[in-house]
């Protein structure tokens, strides 16, 4: 069922790897930028041309046991850069080559630390905005934000703390923790009560819960915040390497991009411009 409802050197940000990764057709530049006293690894995808282009910050989810792997999320970079968006994928603290403690080191199984840590990671995302504003090919008035799972939570926190963003996309943010962590539920509800950014809310019917998305949708509707909610039909990834009881959570991996890309591109184009999706992608 588908329901529509950079190093900091002498005060200057510097690229670490100027050469794009040529082994992939989806070229990106790897960089470090400052967030407080930390250096945050990120991947930058730029469309051909001089711009200025609208930009989307993409926030990844957790990756238990693989925190120090560097993952550029090339399917996101390809999808959005082909639609004429600059894309920045921050690793956030404790991931990849970013400074800071990993999630297990900083939080472990202490549920009381979840929200504080995710707000710290939100600091890294808001710092990315400052970096993007230094790039001559980025339009600083057209900045969007998007995230999956923990990255969806960070996305909601970011738009609740800043009016910088013209649009937000939340892909199953909090779906894996909603039922088991009251603090996360309360924090997401509190964030939704502050958000004024137009928001696209996405989740699969067979995720662990759809309530983390539908609850926010109800709040936005009550408050008159522009939004759209889509609950996709059941999704079964192959091979079935998904969180227990939540195969639908993997809808927002590369395997499921053909399902949701049309909705994402259409919503982004509405608030950021860019290229409208062809009918074959809807």
N, C-alpha and C positions, 0 to 999 in steps of 0.2 A: 504494500500500500504506500502511496506517495501523497502526502498531505502538504498543500501549500499553506500554509498559514502565514689595528694600526699602531702601532707604537705611538706614544706621545713623546716626541723629540723636540725640545726647545719650544714646547707649546704647539707643535704642528702635528696633525694626524698624518701618519705615513702608511702606505701600503707595504705589506710584508712580501707578497708574491705578486709582482707586476704582470708576469706572464700568465695568460689564460691556460687552462688545462686542455691541451689539444687532443688528448686521447679520447675525449668525449665530444659528440656533436653539440652538447649543451655547455658552452664555454662559460666559465666563471673565474673571478679573481678572488683569491684567498687573501684575507687581511686581518689585522687586529685593530681594535679601537678601544679607547679608554672608557671605563665605567667606574667612577670613583677612583680607587687605587688599584683596580684590576684591569687587565688586558683581556678583551673578549674576542675570540676568534669568530670570523664570519665569512660568508661567501656572497659575492656580489655578482649578479647577472645584469647585463646591460643590453638593451636592444641596439641594433645597428642605427647609426645616425648620431646627431648632436643633441637632440632633445630640445628643451627640457621635457623629461618624461615623468608621468606620475609614478609613484613608487609604492611597493607593498613590502612590509616586513612580515616574514613568515616565522612563526614560533613552533618549533618541534615539540614532540611529547617526550615522556621519559623513555629511557632504554636501559632497563635493569641489567646490570652486568656488562654493559657496553658503553658506559658513560664516557670513557676516554677515546672511543672511536670517533673519527671525524666524518660526519655525514652531511654532504652538501645538498641533499634533497633535490636532485637534478630533475625529477619529474615536475616539481613545483617551479623550479627555475625555467624549465623549457615551456611549460604551459603559460606562465605569466609573461615571460620576456617575448614570446612569440605574439602575445596580445599587446605588445608595446608598453609594458611596464618594466621599470627597473625593479629588481627584486633583491632584498637583503635577507639572508638567513643567518641570524646570530646563533652561536652555540650556547650562549648564556653561561654563567659561572659554573665551573665544575664539569663541563662537558667539552669533549674534544680537547683542543689545546688551550682553552680558556683558563685563566687563573681561577683560583678558588677551590673550595672543598667540593667533592662530588656529593650527590644526593645521599648515598648511604653514609658517607662520613659526617655530613652535616645534620641529617635527619634520622637515619636509621629507621626504626619502627615507631618512633615517637610521633604519634599523630598530632600532638600539640604543636609540632614544629612545621607542619606542612604549609600552613598559610603564610607564616613568617618567611619561610624559604621562598615560596612562590612570589611574594612581594619583593624579595631581594632580587630574584630573577627578572621581575618586572622593571626594577631599576636599570638592569642591563639593556632592556628593550627600549626604555625611554632615552637612555644614553645613545642608543643607535640613531635616534632621530637627530640628535645634535651632530653626529657624524655625517648623516645623509645631507644635512643642510650645507655642508662644506663642498658638496659635489656639484660642479657647474651644469651637469646634464640632468639634475633632479629638480622637479618643480616642488618647492617646499610647501606650496599651498594645496598639493594633492598627494597626501600621504594616507595609505590604507594599512590595515593590520589584519593578520589572519593566523589562526593556530589550531592545532589538533591536540586533543587530550589535555595533558598538562599545559600544552601551548595554547589551548583554547581558554583555560583558566587565566593564564598570563595575559591573553588578549583582552579578556573582560576586565581584569585588574587595570590594564594599561588605559583603556578607554574610560574607566571610572575615575582615573587619576589625572587625565589630560584630555583637553578638547582639541588637541592637535590633529587627531585622525578624522578624515572625512568619511571613512567607512570601516566596518569591522566584520570579520567572518569567524564564527566559532564552530569548529568541527568537533562535536562530541566532547566539549570541555567539561571535565568533571564526571563523565559517565562512569568511569571505573571506581571513583572514590565517593560518589554522592551518597550511596546507601550506607557506607561504612564509616563516614567521617562527618560528624555534625558540624565541625568547625569549617570544613570546606563548603558545606551547604550554606551555612550562615554567611560566609564571606562572599560567595557568589551571589546570594540574594541581596546582600548589602551593596555589592558592586552594581547590580542591575538597577537598584533604586537610585543610582547616581548617573548612570550612563545616559548621554543624549545623542551619541553617535548612531547613525543608521547601521543596523546589524542584521546579518544573515545567520540564522541558527540552523545547523544541520546535524542529523543523527540518523543511525540505522535502527530499524524496528527491533533487531535482535542484538543490539548493544546490551551491556549489563543493565542499563536503565535508559529510558528516554527522558526521565524527570528532570535531569540537570539542564536539558534544553527547553522542555515544555514549561517548566516553572519560570524561566527567564522570559519566555515568550509571553506568558500571562502577565508578568510584571510590566513588560514593555507595552503591551496592549492597554493596560490600565493607565499607564503614564502617558500614553500618546507618543511613544518613541517609534520612529519609522523602523520597521523590521519586516523580515520574512522568515517563516519557519518551514523547513522541509523534513519530513520523516520518510526516509527511504524504506523500501521493502527489505526483507532479510537478505543479508550478504554473507556468502560463504567463501572465504579466501582459500587459495590452493598454493602450497600445501597448507593444511589447517594448523598453522602455528600461531594461535591466538590466545589471548588471556582467557583463562577458564571461564566458561559461561558467557563469553562476550565475543563471538566471532564477528559480529557486525561492527565492532570497533575498528577492524582492519579495513573497513570501507574507504577510509581516508588515507590509506597507503597508496603506493603506485598501482596496485592491482585494481583499485576501485575508481581511478581517476575518470574513466569514461562515463561513470554513473553521474558524478557531481560537477564535472568541469563546466557544463553549460550554465548551471545555476550560479556558480562562482563568477564566471566571466560576465554574465549578464548583470549581476548585482554590482560588481566592480565598475563596469562600464557606466552604470546609472549614476554613480557618485564620483568616479575618478576620470571618466572618459576612457581612453584606450580603444581597443578593437572589439566590436561586438562579436560574439561567438557565431560561427556558421551553423546553419540548421542541423548539420550532421553531428554537431557536438552537443545538442540539447536533448 
